[in-house]
Amino acid sequence: MPDQSSVIDHGAAEVQKSSAGLVSAFKPTTQRAPETVDRAERAEQRRMFALTATCLATVLAGWIGRGSGLMSPEVALGFYLVAYVTGGWYPVLGTVTALRRRTLDVNLLMVLAALGAAAVNQWREGATLMFLFSLSGALEHYAMGRSRHAIRALMKLSPEQALVRRDDVERIVPVEELVVGDVVIVRPGERLPADGTVLAGISSVDQAPITGESVPVPKSPGSPVFAATINGDGALEVGVAKLAGESTLARVIRMVEEAQAERTPTQRMTEWIGTRYTIGVLFVVGLFIAVPPLMFGAAFAPAFYRAMTLMTVASPCALVISTPAAILSAIAAAAKRGVLFKGGGALEELGRVNCVAFDKTGTLTRGRPEITDLVPAPGVTTDELVAVAAAIERHSEHPLARAVLGSATVHELLLPRASGFRAIVGNGVEAVIAGESARVGTIALLADADVGVPDEAITRAESLRAAGKTVVFVSRGSAYLGSIALADTIRPSARGVIAALKRLGVRQTVMLSGDNARVAEAIGAELGLDSVRAELLPEDKLTAIHELQERYGAVAMVGDGVNDAPALAAATVGIAMGGAGTDVALETADVALMADDLATLADGVDLSRRARRVVRQNVTIALGVIAVLAPIAALGFIRLPIGVIAHEGSTLVVVANGLRLLAARRTVQ
């Protein structure tokens, strides 16, 4: 498993490999950085495969030429030397780099094994070792590049140019020259060049590259939009809100790259073990070289060859790569689904949560009231009831008023003209329609105007309130028109998410709400939550999280990233809703659900659990192969080339097993 950190410096500092050769960084402010990274990586990949191919060709030439008698031993040795140089190029660079850092790694074991084979005149087998190790490294580099590419490809989505209007003149400028306040024009089918707000135009925008949403989102003046998303059928004028390097896309990719670079606890443990294990292997190999000849009079060459074989099969290549192979793939797959992990540690922690706590408003519910029930009086239509209420509420800023007006707009109702609007604190609002006083509010408000509310309407209102809904009554003149029930409606995906979490093994789902107990309990019962805690202040939610951790261990908290900040910070994993729209969510939470879609939470938990299983499988495979091969090699029952094939095969198996996570399916359809 060659170490890529010592590979040629590409000069632009666009590509920097970690010690495991798995993660590349980029300049978020440079639009062409992805192409630079891809070109550099492709060039390096070509070099690796070219060196591996040369190594194979020279090994075969020496092997066939010497075996057929067409080649002298000296000429065959020359071919084997070329195989050593080409196959050992990256392992030697990795070894030198590791020694400079005063560390030992698996490259050293492979290099020493090949040199050991040469020392006992087993050039062919040493060259074969170099070829197989070089091939393993090249294939591993190619495979792991797929998980990096899954994220890096997002940066290519952002256009390089934008049509901007400045001083009433339209011109095309590079995206990096856009400034905050510019007005860019986005034609149908084009990608948006920057984050901003729609100033004019109506369209739908495919936000999948940022949020993972599968359905285009309607956009109208005032709607936020993001760079790299795809405009639909309508033209839009967008006011630029962020520079290219500060866009949501750039920040997402930067955070994912940082998350991939961060070592998880399991990875740190395996690397710690790997370093000390390497030292142990070198010590045991030294004993196998020295003890048989010195204490038992055995021939040096066979003992030395056996020791080199043991060193090869005992190398912890597969163990070291077992964790990053899974973690990088899971982070990339999650990001494509709109789940942004802030680090590999968050991915691991989410995979072991036993309890998930939810905020109510804006998390399990939409965060805004909507009309749920219309109960018109006899002889009154629902359209008439809503039209009168909307006409009165037109001048109100109350959330309930916006819900009524929204319903009237959706149903394209013609509203009567209202004047003399007046708010009666605690009771409702009133206005004058066609010379008659009209009211929306409580029974007391209507009673003050001598408007009687039928007993059956009062009974129905009580049942609606028992279900956690707010009920207002509407009158015009002395006539009672009916009642309207409103509630903060449950997200369509919420029930499916709760059920999916339970299928995934989450033992407890809890609501932590500041709302009144009746409303919270009604929603909790409808969603099938295990418990509900209501009327909580932020500090009460914090206390609740600590109590849940004492009882269930790892606890995840899902909230809006602002008023739930204390609970999000205290939870084992803090998960913020709507990360694409809020800077706070992106910066503070361990995990951000980029779309305002709760369904992606189940995807994140599922990927985390899958990743933990894959890591366990990989570690078992890696240690199992060593446990089987090492005793056989120690007893001299395995030749070096066979040991290398089995050993390098296990490395490729764990990489391929980790890459399976890139194809993980959606949990909630």
Secondary structure, 3 states (H helix, E strand, C coil): CCCHHHCCCCCCCCCCCCCCCCCCCCCCCCCCHHHHHHHHHHHHHHHHHHHHHHHHHHHHHHHHHHHCCCCCHHHHHHHHHHHHHHHCHHHHHHHHHHHHCCCCCHHHHHHHHHHHHHHCCCHHHHHHHHHHHHHHHHHHHHHHHHHHHHHHHHHCCCCCEEEEEECCEEEEEEHHHCCCCCEEEECCCCECCCCEEEEECCEEEECHHHHCCCCCEEECCCCEECCCCEECCCCEEEEECCCHHHCHHHHHHHHHHHHHHCCCHHHHHHHHHHHHHHHHHHHHHHHHHHHHHHHHCCCHHHHHHHHHHHHHHCCCHHHHHHHHHHHHHHHHHHHHCCEEECCHHHHHHHCCCCEEEECHHHHHEEEEEEEEEEEECCCCCHHHHHHHHHHHHCCCCCHHHHHHHHHHHHCCCCCCCEEEEEEECCCEEEEEECCEEEEEECHHHHHHCCCCCCHHHHHHHHHHHHCCCEEEEEEECCEEEEEEEEEEEECCCHHHHHHHHHHCCCCEEEEECCCCHHHHHHHHHHHCCCEEECCCCHHHHHHHHHHHHHHHCCEEEEECCCCCHHHHHHCCEEEEECCCCCHHHHHHCCEEECCCCCHHHHHHHHHHHHHHHHHHHHHHHHHHHHHHHHHHHHCCCCCHHHHHHHHHHHHHHHHHHHHHHHHCCCCCC
